[in-house]
Amino acid sequence: MFFSREHSLGLIEFQDGLQVRASSSYERLHRAGIVPGLFLAIVAPEWISDGAQEFILVRFLKVTAQRDSKACELHCRIMGSCRIDQRTGQLSYYAGLPAYAALMLLPSCACHALPEGIMRSLLALSGDAGETFELGHVRWGEHHGKDAHTVPVTMSVNEVVGKRTAMFGKTRLGKSNVVKLLMQGVLNATRRSGHVGQLVFDVNGEYANDNPQDGNFSIASAYPERVLVYFLSTQPRGDGEFLRYNFFDIPERALTIFSELLTPSVLEIPEVRNFLMIRFPALSALKTGRSDDSAVAFRKLCLYWTLLQEAGFEPGETVCAEIAARGLTNAGITLALRMAAWQTIKSKVPPPMPTSFTEMAEEIRVLSAFALKYANDPNLRVGRTELFDEEDRVVQELLCQVNGVGPYFLRECLQFHSANASDFLHDTLRAIDTGKTVIIDLGAANERIVRYFSRIISTAVFQQQEHKFITNTLAGRFVQIYFEEAHMIFPVDAAGKNTTDIYARFAKEGAKFGIGIVYSTQSPTSVSYSLLTQTENFFIGHLSSDIDVDALASVQSLFGAVKDDILQFRLPGFMRVLSYSRRFVLPIQAKRFDPRERR
């Protein structure tokens, strides 16, 4: 037998619903090393079942004294029932109680501390077989009994991958450390298969940059061959890349991006609004077979490129090569127009046709000034058609600073430009698809910028996974996405307003497309309730508000039983964990992330 009556803590006295009270003594509690929060067993009489031992699993809540100072009462809450096959020793856990539960709660039934072997078996139960990683060890409270279990707690990677995982708790109490453990667990478990790619939005720079508390390592530096980092800061470190666009090469998308990155006050300027409504052609339009269409496209792009250069943007090799190859010969700019413009604006004959970017930009400035000042000049017409249309005039007015609005409003976006920028969206998707972890360091960004980059990259990942699903090419490949400061990404007031929002689709459809998310923030009431209801894994640190704990309990009733613990205990790394495969809340002390544990 696993439990002997002489080693019991006491006998059952009272049961009401999930509440159970047992008699005991301080001497027995002291001898057993019992502390509040500990799991105990109420053991059924031997005659109830044949070939197995059954017990009701309860959680010890508190102790109250009786009149006799040596006697006391244990107050417990029922968590479920367990069954041990005496032939195989196999333990099974059931969230409910058997039909004969009343017999298991008779006054003759005894309450016992769980032997460490049974505790280990209980924690090892998992419905998801797969490679595991260690989270820490069981910790029942801020205090320790002399024999309190310190059983290691592991988690299957399959419980995390493709699931929704929440991390709540006050700042500086270890949420980021647990996130690192999850990232490391996935990296180690997929070192050979590479079937899980990870995307990390690092708003505080904790995962991309080395930290003294982690031995001057980070996730990025611990796995340099499997982690790609994009930095928004001035200079990438290590093997990192710039999180940048080359706005010269993406004219067809640039204005949409500008409209996201510019501050609201700038977007309210009428001239800026008019500019952002223009749709410039892509570079591929220069390769069209019709020379007239190609000339119009090139003329518009020259105006756009000149505006960027005037605002301080540096052109890349692609655009400079295009200018060197074409000049303005194929842009519909006649010699007569050039002669009139240069003589009127610069009081000199025109120089040779431009063959460099600088010469082209100067030419466009002169032509723009002339076109605005002498709009009816016949040289500005090709037959009955105006050479420059209304959209062109919008750009020309910005170039010539008509009404005081010049090109300098674009300098807000200068920090997001690089002449040597790669296509970070394409590279990110490719890296994730090969099982790498991509960290987007947004440590220097404000909330608006964080929202922008999080959304566009998340959308690209979702579309890629959705396409794989539709074409039946998922092939067991997953993407795990990590969001910090989740209240910025999944705001509580977004619920029900836009069901096509990318984050709403993550919550509702992500699992189908092989996308899992890990989101962390201080308060569960600051994120979308619909996301909470879809979440499978919870890691809860200290919360200081009854409202927050009640919100958790409304989603997962099991948190109601540990409400006082969540409100009172605030040790760094002390978490209440409810995972996909465990149907009870487990208190753990998370271990510190150790970069040397890579495999």
C-alpha positions as CSV (number, residue, x, y, z in Angstrom):
1,M,0.0,0.0,0.0
2,F,1.2,3.5,-0.7
3,F,-0.6,5.0,2.3
4,S,-0.6,3.6,5.8
5,R,-3.1,4.7,8.4
6,E,-0.5,5.3,11.1
7,H,1.2,7.9,9.0
8,S,-2.0,9.9,8.3
9,L,-2.5,13.5,9.1
10,G,-6.0,13.0,10.5
11,L,-9.5,11.9,9.7
12,I,-12.2,13.6,7.6
13,E,-14.7,15.5,9.8
14,F,-16.7,17.6,7.3
15,Q,-17.3,18.0,3.6
16,D,-19.4,20.6,1.8
17,G,-19.1,20.7,-2.0
18,L,-15.4,21.1,-2.8
19,Q,-14.6,22.1,0.7
20,V,-13.2,19.4,3.1
21,R,-12.1,19.7,6.7
22,A,-10.0,17.1,8.6
23,S,-8.9,16.8,12.2
24,S,-5.2,16.8,12.9
25,S,-2.6,18.0,15.4
26,Y,0.3,20.4,15.2
27,E,2.6,17.5,16.1
28,R,1.5,15.6,13.0
29,L,1.8,18.6,10.7
30,H,5.2,19.4,12.0
31,R,6.4,15.9,11.6
32,A,5.1,15.7,8.0
33,G,6.4,19.2,7.1
34,I,3.0,20.4,5.9
35,V,2.7,23.9,4.5
36,P,-0.3,25.7,3.0
37,G,-0.7,25.0,-0.8
38,L,0.5,21.5,-0.6
39,F,-1.3,18.6,-2.3
40,L,-2.7,16.0,0.0
41,A,-4.6,12.7,-0.5
42,I,-7.9,11.5,1.1
43,V,-7.5,7.8,0.8
44,A,-10.5,5.5,0.1
45,P,-11.1,2.4,2.1
46,E,-9.4,-0.7,0.7
47,W,-12.7,-2.4,-0.1
48,I,-14.0,0.3,-2.5
49,S,-11.9,-0.9,-5.5
50,D,-10.2,-4.1,-6.5
51,G,-6.6,-4.1,-7.7
52,A,-6.1,-0.4,-7.4
53,Q,-5.9,2.3,-4.7
54,E,-7.9,5.4,-5.1
55,F,-7.7,8.8,-3.4
56,I,-9.1,12.2,-3.7
57,L,-6.6,14.9,-4.5
58,V,-7.0,18.0,-2.3
59,R,-5.1,21.2,-1.8
60,F,-4.3,22.2,1.7
61,L,-5.6,25.8,2.2
62,K,-5.1,26.7,5.9
63,V,-5.2,25.4,9.4
64,T,-7.4,26.5,12.3
65,A,-6.9,25.7,16.0
66,Q,-9.4,23.9,18.2
67,R,-9.9,24.5,21.9
68,D,-7.3,22.0,22.7
69,S,-4.1,23.8,21.6
70,K,-2.6,20.6,20.4
71,A,-5.5,19.8,18.1
72,C,-6.3,21.6,14.8
73,E,-8.3,21.3,11.6
74,L,-7.0,21.2,8.1
75,H,-9.1,23.1,5.5
76,C,-8.7,21.7,2.0
77,R,-10.3,22.1,-1.4
78,I,-11.0,19.1,-3.7
79,M,-9.0,19.1,-7.0
80,G,-10.0,15.7,-8.4
81,S,-9.4,12.0,-7.9
82,C,-6.5,9.6,-8.6
83,R,-6.2,5.9,-9.1
84,I,-3.1,3.8,-8.7
85,D,-2.9,0.4,-10.3
86,Q,-1.2,-1.7,-7.7
87,R,0.2,-4.2,-10.3
88,T,1.8,-1.6,-12.6
89,G,2.1,1.3,-10.3
90,Q,0.5,3.5,-13.0
91,L,-1.2,6.7,-11.8
92,S,-4.3,8.2,-13.4
93,Y,-5.8,11.5,-12.7
94,Y,-9.5,12.5,-13.1
95,A,-10.8,16.1,-12.8
96,G,-14.1,14.9,-11.4
97,L,-15.1,12.5,-8.6
98,P,-16.3,8.9,-9.0
99,A,-19.9,8.0,-8.3
100,Y,-18.9,6.5,-4.9
101,A,-17.1,9.7,-3.9
102,A,-19.3,10.0,-0.8
103,L,-17.8,6.8,0.5
104,M,-14.3,8.2,0.0
105,L,-15.2,11.2,2.2
106,L,-16.6,9.3,5.1
107,P,-15.3,10.3,8.6
108,S,-13.3,7.0,8.6
109,C,-11.2,8.1,5.7
110,A,-7.8,9.5,6.4
111,C,-5.9,12.5,5.0
112,H,-2.3,11.9,3.9
113,A,0.7,13.8,2.6
114,L,1.6,12.7,-0.9
115,P,4.7,10.6,-1.1
116,E,7.3,12.1,-3.4
117,G,7.1,9.2,-5.8
118,I,3.3,9.8,-6.3
119,M,3.9,13.5,-6.6
120,R,6.5,12.9,-9.3
121,S,4.1,10.6,-11.2
122,L,1.3,13.2,-10.8
123,L,3.5,15.9,-12.3
124,A,4.7,13.6,-15.1
125,L,1.2,13.1,-16.4
126,S,0.8,14.7,-19.8
127,G,-1.6,14.2,-22.7
128,D,1.1,15.4,-25.2
129,A,4.0,13.1,-25.6
130,G,7.1,14.9,-26.8
131,E,10.4,16.2,-25.8
132,T,10.3,18.0,-22.4
133,F,12.3,20.9,-20.9
134,E,12.6,21.8,-17.2
135,L,10.7,24.9,-15.9
136,G,11.8,24.7,-12.3
137,H,10.5,22.9,-9.2
138,V,7.4,22.7,-7.2
139,R,7.1,25.5,-4.6
140,W,4.1,25.6,-2.3
141,G,4.5,29.1,-1.0
142,E,7.0,31.7,0.1
143,H,7.8,29.5,3.1
144,H,9.0,25.9,3.0
145,G,8.2,23.0,5.2
146,K,11.2,20.9,6.2
147,D,10.1,18.0,4.0
148,A,8.2,20.1,1.4
149,H,8.6,18.6,-2.1
150,T,11.1,20.2,-4.5
151,V,10.1,18.0,-7.3
152,P,11.3,19.2,-10.8
153,V,8.6,20.4,-13.1
154,T,8.9,19.8,-16.8
155,M,6.8,20.8,-19.8
156,S,6.3,19.2,-23.1
157,V,7.2,21.3,-26.1
158,N,4.0,20.0,-27.7
159,E,2.1,21.8,-24.9
160,V,3.5,25.1,-26.2
161,V,3.9,24.8,-29.9
162,G,0.7,25.7,-31.8
163,K,-1.0,26.8,-28.5
164,R,-1.8,30.1,-26.9
165,T,0.2,30.8,-23.7
166,A,-0.4,33.8,-21.4
167,M,2.2,35.3,-19.0
168,F,0.7,37.7,-16.4
169,G,2.3,39.4,-13.4
170,K,3.8,42.6,-12.0
171,T,7.0,43.8,-13.6
172,R,10.4,42.5,-12.4
173,L,8.9,39.3,-11.1
174,G,10.3,36.9,-13.8
175,K,7.9,36.9,-16.7
176,S,10.7,37.4,-19.3
177,N,12.8,34.7,-17.6
178,V,10.0,32.2,-18.2
179,V,9.6,33.3,-21.8
180,K,13.3,32.7,-22.3
181,L,12.8,29.2,-20.9
182,L,10.1,28.5,-23.4
183,M,12.2,29.8,-26.3
184,Q,15.1,27.8,-25.2
185,G,13.0,24.7,-24.7
186,V,11.7,25.0,-28.3
187,L,15.2,25.6,-29.7
188,N,16.6,22.6,-27.9
189,A,13.8,20.3,-28.8
190,T,13.9,21.2,-32.5
191,R,17.6,21.3,-33.0
192,R,17.5,18.4,-35.5
193,S,14.0,18.6,-37.0
194,G,13.9,22.4,-37.4
195,H,10.1,22.1,-37.7
196,V,9.3,25.1,-35.4
197,G,10.3,28.6,-36.3
198,Q,10.0,31.4,-33.7
199,L,9.3,35.1,-34.1
200,V,10.0,37.4,-31.1
201,F,8.8,41.0,-30.8
202,D,11.4,42.2,-28.3
203,V,10.0,45.6,-27.1
204,N,12.6,45.9,-24.3
205,G,15.6,44.4,-25.9
206,E,15.8,41.6,-23.4
207,Y,16.2,38.7,-25.9
208,A,18.4,40.3,-28.5
209,N,21.0,41.9,-26.2
210,D,23.3,40.3,-23.7
211,N,22.3,40.7,-20.1
212,P,24.6,40.5,-17.0
213,Q,22.0,38.5,-15.1
214,D,22.2,35.8,-17.8
215,G,26.0,35.6,-17.7
216,N,26.3,38.3,-20.4
217,F,24.4,36.1,-22.8
218,S,21.1,36.3,-24.5
219,I,18.9,34.0,-26.5
220,A,20.6,35.6,-29.6
221,S,24.2,35.1,-28.5
222,A,23.5,31.6,-27.0
223,Y,22.2,30.3,-30.3
224,P,24.1,32.5,-32.9
225,E,23.7,30.0,-35.7
226,R,19.9,29.6,-35.2
227,V,18.9,33.1,-34.3
228,L,18.5,36.1,-36.7
229,V,18.2,39.6,-35.1
230,Y,16.8,42.7,-36.6
231,F,17.6,45.9,-34.8
232,L,15.7,49.2,-35.0
233,S,18.6,51.0,-33.3
234,T,21.3,52.9,-35.1
235,Q,23.8,50.2,-35.2
236,P,23.1,46.4,-35.3
237,R,25.3,44.4,-32.9
238,G,26.9,41.0,-33.6
239,D,25.5,39.4,-36.7
240,G,22.3,41.5,-36.6
241,E,20.6,43.2,-39.4
242,F,18.9,46.6,-39.8
243,L,15.1,46.7,-39.5
244,R,14.9,49.1,-42.5
245,Y,13.3,49.7,-45.8
246,N,14.9,51.0,-49.0
247,F,12.1,53.4,-49.9
248,F,13.7,54.1,-53.3
249,D,13.1,50.5,-54.4
250,I,9.5,50.2,-53.2
251,P,7.7,53.2,-54.5
252,E,4.4,51.3,-54.9
253,R,4.4,50.5,-51.1
254,A,6.3,53.4,-49.7
255,L,3.4,55.8,-49.2
256,T,1.3,53.2,-47.4
257,I,4.3,52.7,-45.0
258,F,4.8,56.5,-44.6
259,S,1.1,56.8,-43.6
260,E,1.7,54.3,-40.8
261,L,5.0,55.8,-39.6
262,L,4.3,59.5,-39.7
263,T,2.9,61.1,-36.6
264,P,-0.8,62.0,-36.5
265,S,-0.2,65.7,-36.5
266,V,1.8,65.5,-39.7
267,L,-0.9,63.3,-41.3
268,E,-3.4,66.1,-40.8
269,I,-1.6,68.5,-43.1
270,P,-3.6,68.8,-46.3
271,E,-0.6,68.8,-48.6
272,V,0.7,65.6,-46.9
273,R,-2.7,63.9,-47.2
274,N,-2.7,64.7,-50.9
275,F,0.8,63.3,-51.3
276,L,-0.1,60.1,-49.5
277,M,-3.0,59.5,-51.8
278,I,-0.7,59.1,-54.8
279,R,0.1,55.6,-56.0
280,F,3.5,55.5,-57.6
281,P,4.3,52.7,-60.1
282,A,6.6,49.9,-59.1
283,L,10.1,49.6,-60.6
284,S,8.8,46.8,-62.8
285,A,6.6,49.3,-64.7
286,L,9.8,50.6,-66.3
287,K,10.1,47.3,-68.2
288,T,6.7,47.6,-69.9
289,G,6.6,47.1,-73.6
290,R,4.9,50.4,-74.3
291,S,7.3,53.3,-74.4
292,D,4.7,55.9,-73.5
293,D,3.7,54.0,-70.4
294,S,7.3,53.5,-69.4
295,A,8.1,57.2,-69.9
296,V,5.2,58.2,-67.7
297,A,6.2,55.8,-65.0
298,F,9.8,56.9,-65.1
299,R,8.9,60.5,-64.9
300,K,6.7,59.9,-61.8
301,L,9.5,57.9,-60.2
302,C,12.0,60.6,-60.8
303,L,9.8,63.1,-59.0
304,Y,9.4,60.6,-56.1
305,W,13.1,59.9,-55.9
306,T,14.0,63.6,-56.0
307,L,11.6,64.3,-53.1
308,L,13.2,61.5,-51.1
309,Q,16.7,62.9,-51.8
310,E,15.6,66.4,-50.8
311,A,14.3,65.0,-47.5
312,G,17.7,63.4,-46.8
313,F,17.2,59.8,-48.0
314,E,20.2,58.2,-49.6
315,P,19.5,56.3,-52.8
316,G,20.7,52.7,-53.3
317,E,22.6,51.1,-56.1
318,T,19.4,49.9,-58.0
319,V,18.0,53.4,-58.5
320,C,21.4,54.9,-59.3
321,A,22.0,52.3,-62.0
322,E,18.6,52.9,-63.5
323,I,19.3,56.7,-63.8
324,A,22.8,56.0,-65.2
325,A,21.3,53.7,-67.9
326,R,18.3,55.9,-68.9
327,G,19.1,59.5,-68.0
328,L,16.0,61.5,-68.8
329,T,16.1,60.6,-72.5
330,N,13.1,58.2,-72.2
331,A,11.1,60.3,-69.8
332,G,9.4,62.5,-72.4
333,I,11.5,65.6,-71.5
334,T,12.3,67.4,-74.8
335,L,15.3,69.6,-75.5
336,A,13.0,72.6,-76.0
337,L,11.5,72.1,-72.5
338,R,14.9,71.8,-71.0
339,M,16.1,74.9,-72.7
340,A,13.1,77.0,-71.6
341,A,13.3,75.7,-68.0
342,W,17.0,76.2,-67.4
343,Q,17.1,79.6,-69.0
344,T,14.1,80.8,-67.1
345,I,14.9,79.3,-63.7
346,K,18.8,79.2,-63.7
347,S,19.5,81.8,-66.4
348,K,21.8,79.5,-68.3
349,V,21.7,76.9,-71.0
350,P,20.9,73.3,-69.8
351,P,23.8,71.0,-69.0
352,P,24.2,67.6,-70.8
353,M,21.4,65.1,-70.2
354,P,21.7,63.7,-66.7
355,T,23.7,60.5,-66.2
356,S,23.8,60.3,-62.4
357,F,21.3,60.5,-59.6
358,T,22.5,63.9,-58.5
359,E,22.2,65.4,-62.0
360,M,18.7,63.9,-62.4
361,A,17.5,65.4,-59.1
362,E,18.8,68.8,-60.0
363,E,17.0,68.5,-63.4
364,I,13.7,67.6,-61.8
365,R,13.9,70.5,-59.4
366,V,14.4,73.0,-62.3
367,L,11.6,71.4,-64.3
368,S,9.3,71.4,-61.3
369,A,9.9,75.1,-60.6
370,F,9.3,76.0,-64.2
371,A,6.1,73.9,-64.5
372,L,4.6,75.5,-61.4
373,K,5.5,79.1,-62.5
374,Y,4.6,78.7,-66.2
375,A,1.9,76.1,-66.2
376,N,0.6,77.2,-69.6
377,D,3.9,77.0,-71.4
378,P,3.4,74.9,-74.6
379,N,6.6,73.0,-73.9
380,L,4.7,71.3,-71.0
381,R,2.3,69.6,-73.4
382,V,2.7,66.5,-75.5
383,G,0.1,67.0,-78.2
384,R,-3.1,67.8,-76.2
385,T,-1.9,66.1,-73.0
386,E,-0.2,67.8,-70.1
387,L,3.3,66.4,-69.4
388,F,2.8,66.6,-65.7
389,D,-0.6,65.6,-64.2
390,E,-2.3,66.6,-61.0
391,E,-0.4,64.0,-58.9
392,D,2.9,65.2,-60.4
393,R,2.0,68.8,-59.3
394,V,1.4,67.6,-55.7
395,V,5.0,66.4,-55.6
396,Q,6.4,69.4,-57.4
397,E,4.7,71.8,-54.9
398,L,6.4,69.8,-52.0
399,L,9.7,70.0,-53.8
400,C,9.4,73.7,-54.3
401,Q,8.0,74.3,-50.8
402,V,4.8,75.9,-52.1
403,N,2.6,77.1,-49.1
404,G,5.5,76.5,-46.8
405,V,5.2,72.7,-46.8
406,G,8.4,71.1,-48.0
407,P,9.7,67.5,-48.2
408,Y,11.1,67.6,-44.7
409,F,8.0,66.0,-43.1
410,L,9.4,62.8,-44.4
411,R,12.4,63.0,-42.1
412,E,10.4,61.3,-39.4
413,C,10.8,58.2,-41.5
414,L,14.5,58.6,-42.1
415,Q,15.3,56.3,-39.2
416,F,13.6,53.5,-41.0
417,H,15.5,53.9,-44.3
418,S,18.8,52.4,-45.5
419,A,20.2,52.4,-49.0
420,N,21.5,48.9,-48.3
421,A,18.3,47.5,-46.7
422,S,17.4,43.9,-47.5
423,D,13.8,42.7,-47.8
424,F,13.4,41.9,-44.1
425,L,9.9,40.5,-44.6
426,H,11.1,38.0,-47.1
427,D,14.2,37.1,-45.1
428,T,12.1,36.7,-41.9
429,L,9.7,34.3,-43.5
430,R,12.5,32.3,-45.0
431,A,14.3,32.0,-41.7
432,I,11.2,31.0,-39.8
433,D,10.4,28.4,-42.4
434,T,13.8,26.8,-41.9
435,G,13.3,26.5,-38.1
436,K,15.2,29.6,-37.0
437,T,14.3,32.1,-34.4
438,V,13.9,35.7,-35.6
439,I,14.1,38.5,-32.9
440,I,12.7,41.9,-33.8
441,D,14.4,44.3,-31.4
442,L,12.0,47.2,-31.0
443,G,13.6,48.5,-27.8
444,A,13.9,52.0,-29.1
445,A,10.4,52.3,-30.5
446,N,7.3,54.0,-29.3
447,E,4.0,52.2,-29.1
448,R,2.9,53.3,-32.6
449,I,6.0,51.9,-34.2
450,V,5.8,48.7,-32.2
451,R,2.2,48.2,-33.4
452,Y,3.2,48.9,-37.0
453,F,6.1,46.4,-37.2
454,S,4.2,43.8,-35.2
455,R,1.2,43.9,-37.4
456,I,3.0,43.8,-40.8
457,I,5.3,41.0,-39.8
458,S,2.5,39.0,-38.1
459,T,0.3,39.4,-41.2
460,A,3.1,38.1,-43.5
461,V,3.6,35.1,-41.2
462,F,-0.1,34.4,-41.0
463,Q,-0.6,34.6,-44.8
464,Q,2.4,32.3,-45.3
465,Q,1.0,29.7,-42.9
466,E,-2.5,30.1,-44.3
467,H,-1.2,29.5,-47.8
468,K,0.5,26.3,-46.7
469,F,-2.7,25.1,-45.1
470,I,-4.7,25.8,-48.2
471,T,-2.2,24.1,-50.4
472,N,-1.7,21.2,-48.0
473,T,2.0,21.9,-47.5
474,L,2.1,22.6,-43.7
475,A,3.8,19.3,-43.3
476,G,3.9,19.5,-39.5
477,R,5.7,22.9,-39.4
478,F,4.9,25.4,-36.8
479,V,5.5,29.1,-36.0
480,Q,5.7,30.3,-32.4
481,I,5.2,34.1,-31.9
482,Y,6.1,36.0,-28.8
483,F,4.5,39.3,-27.9
484,E,5.6,41.4,-25.0
485,E,3.5,44.3,-23.6
486,A,0.5,42.4,-25.0
487,H,-2.0,45.2,-24.1
488,M,-0.6,47.1,-27.1
489,I,-1.3,44.2,-29.4
490,F,-4.4,42.7,-28.0
491,P,-6.2,45.6,-26.4
492,V,-9.3,44.8,-24.3
493,D,-11.5,47.3,-26.3
494,A,-10.7,45.5,-29.6
495,A,-12.9,42.5,-28.7
496,G,-15.7,42.0,-31.3
497,K,-14.9,45.2,-33.2
498,N,-12.9,43.7,-36.0
499,T,-13.0,39.9,-36.4
500,T,-10.7,40.2,-39.4
501,D,-7.9,41.8,-37.4
502,I,-4.7,39.7,-37.6
503,Y,-4.5,39.2,-33.9
504,A,-8.1,38.2,-33.6
505,R,-7.4,35.6,-36.3
506,F,-4.3,34.4,-34.3
507,A,-6.5,33.8,-31.3
508,K,-9.3,32.0,-33.3
509,E,-7.6,30.4,-36.2
510,G,-3.9,30.3,-35.4
511,A,-3.8,26.7,-34.1
512,K,-5.4,25.5,-37.4
513,F,-2.5,27.1,-39.4
514,G,0.2,25.9,-37.0
515,I,0.7,29.2,-35.3
516,G,1.2,29.4,-31.5
517,I,1.5,32.7,-29.5
518,V,3.0,33.5,-26.2
519,Y,1.9,36.9,-24.9
520,S,2.8,38.6,-21.7
521,T,1.7,41.7,-19.8
522,Q,1.1,42.8,-16.3
523,S,-2.7,42.6,-16.1
524,P,-5.1,40.0,-17.6
525,T,-7.9,42.7,-17.7
526,S,-5.8,44.8,-20.1
527,V,-6.0,42.3,-23.0
528,S,-8.9,41.0,-25.1
529,Y,-11.3,38.7,-23.1
530,S,-11.8,36.6,-26.3
531,L,-8.1,35.9,-26.4
532,L,-8.2,34.8,-22.7
533,T,-11.0,32.4,-23.4
534,Q,-8.9,30.8,-26.2
535,T,-5.7,30.5,-24.1
536,E,-4.5,27.0,-23.2
537,N,-1.5,27.7,-21.0
538,F,-1.3,30.3,-18.1
539,F,1.7,31.4,-16.1
540,I,0.6,33.7,-13.3
541,G,3.0,35.7,-11.1
542,H,1.9,38.2,-8.5
543,L,-1.2,40.3,-9.2
544,S,-2.3,43.0,-6.8
545,S,-5.9,43.4,-7.9
546,D,-9.0,41.3,-7.1
547,I,-10.4,42.4,-10.4
548,D,-7.4,40.8,-12.2
549,V,-7.7,37.5,-10.4
550,D,-11.5,37.4,-10.8
551,A,-11.0,37.9,-14.5
552,L,-8.7,34.8,-14.6
553,A,-11.2,32.8,-12.5
554,S,-14.0,33.7,-14.9
555,V,-11.9,32.1,-17.7
556,Q,-10.4,29.3,-15.7
557,S,-12.3,28.5,-12.5
558,L,-9.3,26.7,-11.0
559,F,-7.6,30.1,-10.4
560,G,-10.4,30.9,-7.9
561,A,-8.8,28.4,-5.5
562,V,-5.4,30.1,-5.5
563,K,-6.7,33.7,-5.5
564,D,-5.1,34.5,-2.1
565,D,-1.7,33.1,-3.2
566,I,-1.7,35.2,-6.4
567,L,-2.5,38.3,-4.4
568,Q,-0.1,37.7,-1.5
569,F,3.0,36.0,-2.8
570,R,5.4,38.1,-4.9
571,L,8.7,36.2,-5.1
572,P,10.5,36.7,-8.4
573,G,10.0,33.6,-10.5
574,F,7.1,32.2,-8.3
575,M,4.4,31.2,-10.8
576,R,1.1,29.5,-10.7
577,V,1.0,27.3,-13.9
578,L,-2.1,25.9,-15.6
579,S,-0.9,24.1,-18.7
580,Y,-2.6,22.4,-21.6
581,S,-2.1,18.8,-20.3
582,R,-2.6,19.5,-16.5
583,R,-6.0,20.1,-15.1
584,F,-4.9,21.7,-11.9
585,V,-2.9,24.8,-11.0
586,L,0.6,24.0,-10.0
587,P,2.8,26.4,-8.0
588,I,6.4,26.4,-9.2
589,Q,9.6,28.3,-8.7
590,A,10.9,28.9,-12.2
591,K,14.6,28.3,-12.6
592,R,16.9,31.0,-14.1
593,F,17.5,30.9,-17.8
594,D,20.9,29.4,-18.4
595,P,22.3,29.9,-21.9
596,R,24.8,27.0,-21.3
597,E,21.9,24.5,-21.3
598,R,21.8,24.5,-25.1
599,R,21.7,21.1,-26.8
